[in-house]
């Protein structure tokens, strides 16, 4: 839902991502996917929904 703020702590940092109509906003930059945000933060490929705790591993979509 646009306007929702997703929060996650990672390596001592509190990360906040805003859900937009057409993507996500993180630290003043726009991203098309949560996966892109997670990759920016970690430097590795992550499922963005798993990284932000929205979907548990192995859960049906």
WOZIBEL-V863504 format. One record per backbone hydrogen bond with DSSP energy under -1.0 kcal/mol. CO is the residue of the C=O (numbers start at 1). NH is the residue of the N-H. Records with the same first field share a line. If there is no record, write none. Layout:
BEGIN
CO=NH + NH
END
This chain:
BEGIN
1=4
4=19
6=17
8=15
10=13
13=10
15=8
17=6
18=25
19=3
23=20
24=31
25=18
26=29
29=26
31=24
33=37
34=38
35=39
36=40
37=41
38=42
39=43
47=51
48=52
49=54 + 55
50=53
56=59
END
